[in-house]
Amino acid sequence: LLFAVGDGNHSLATAKSCWEALKKKLSPQERQAHPARFALAEIENLHDPALVFEPIHRVLAGVSALDLARALGEYLSARGSSLRPLADGRAPFDFSLCEGGARKNYAIERPENPLPVAVLQPFLDGYLRDRPGASIDYVHGEDAALELSRSGRCALLLTALDKGALFASVRAGGPLPRKTFSMGEAWEKRYYLEC
């Protein structure tokens, strides 16, 4: 795998949908040179130290950390994995659940995908589908996620994606789940607007 397409906030799928709708209204000649036919692409060296991968945390409302951990343990067990509480330190496949200022660390044993978020997001999608009153938000910055956890929400804090695991994960599981990582800190997103 030499290249991976990451479209994130600037969705190529959306651009293609817009083009498919627009081109029906254009003549064959107009289609050849219309600007909507093209997308700007930028080729980046994944290993450039200027590209910093930051985690995007999940903050859930209308659920408890205890229920979330219980349901996740059952979900993982059905897939040959398991959830293990961590007393201290880090593990290769870890995350934290925070609620009301309390933080509990967990590790996933024998994961089915090399990225924690690729295991957690499908679980969260099903978990929330079964709880109509619950919702999820995707939050940049650990401090912001922790602050939300102090105000009645449950924060699921992820670790930063290891750049070396990105291509292996794409090979193993195909496209990454939404909001897998961010390039840079939340405050840097202001430059999208300024540009």
Number of C-alpha atoms within 10 A of each C-alpha: 7 4 10 12 10 13 11 13 9 11 12 16 10 11 14 15 11 13 17 13 10 14 16 10 10 12 9 10 8 11 16 12 10 13 10 14 15 12 12 6 10 7 8 9 9 15 10 8 8 10 14 18 19 21 24 28 27 22 24 25 18 14 20 17 21 12 10 17 17 12 15 19 16 13 18 20 13 10 11 11 16 17 20 14 14 15 9 9 7 13 13 12 17 20 22 18 23 23 24 16 14 13 17 16 19 20 19 22 17 14 18 16 15 20 23 21 26 20 16 20 17 11 17 19 11 11 17 17 12 10 11 9 10 13 15 17 13 17 21 20 17 18 10 14 24 25 16 21 24 15 12 16 23 29 32 27 23 22 20 16 19 12 13 10 12 16 16 15 16 17 11 13 15 10 13 16 15 12 17 21 21 19 15 16 14 14 9 9 12 9 8 8 6 6 5
